[in-house]
Amino acid sequence: MGYKIVVVGATGNVGREMLNILAERQFPVDEIAVLASRKSLGTEVSFGDKTLKTQDLATFDFAGWDIALFAVGSEATKEFAPKAAAANCVVIDNSSLYRYDPEIPLIVPEVNPDAITMYSNKNIIANPNCSTAQMVVALKPIHDRAKIKRVVVSTYQSVSGSGKDAIDELWDQTKGMYVPGQEKAPRVYPKQIAFNVIPHIDVFLDSGDTKEEWKMIVETKKIIDPSIKVTATCVRVPVFVGHSESLNIETEEFLDEDEARDILRESPGILVVDKREDGGYVTPVECVGDFATFISRIRQDVTVENGLNMWCVSDNLRKGAALNAVQIAELLGRRVLKKG
Ligand code: 2RA
């Protein structure tokens, strides 16, 4: 016996990846419903070898359904997630709406699976921000072995993190460089993204950080350890899919680069590709469609007593969103609902 699953926001980048991953991982689905806003009503989406027609989120009754994977903005989540939760359908939400609620678990299954027991507070579980998810997968094994004091992270985030219009914008602008007059897509970014980088993701805060940088700081503390000091600079780059991150890590205890590499190699969700030669590292184009968080360029930071540098790459639509949400559903099934 399997689960009755609802995917909310099934026509978006993340919603479609959720359906792909549910099928790829053969999640035990007895019945599935795909929901979208009224303007996308009837749109067909793929689920394995099946084609499903979207239903109207506004009128859907969540009663009798087991799990709802939400991949819509905070506004729609605010309106419909409580309805699903009240109908005893457990919500796994990819928006930022519930991530900072102390009563709602924020989960990366490789990092803090035990937090799943908190789900029953409000029948809602939060999925972290994409740039946080891959980073905490990389940090957790290092923290367990040598206790992390401080992390300095610079991100190189792909345009798919901003949605379909941003992908179109990069494509149009790139073509426009060679064939003028190509620009049709609506402008998502304040400056040119093709052949450029933009040090600004989400809104600016009074501190001078952007909200994306604030999310990485607060979410890392909630998922791993509130004592970890994090400072972040989040940058948008002209890449379609795949976020990259440069991590500088300072630990309480000394950790040799070789031991760090061995620990990471043995850790869940991580693939280490780390050779000091041409091509001995992972780049974003190689991570697309994969489940792993890839780690390369592991080396000592000799400017401090106990420092490590590393490079981390992952598919932001998968580990950064859809895969992590499905892994939470798998964890919920194993630990709590126990069907399938
Ligand atoms: C981004 N992390 O990359 C944000 C939201 N997906 O735009």
Residues whose N, C-alpha, C, O or C-beta is under 5 A from the ligand:
A	BS01	2RA	N129 C130 S131 Q157 S158 G161 S162
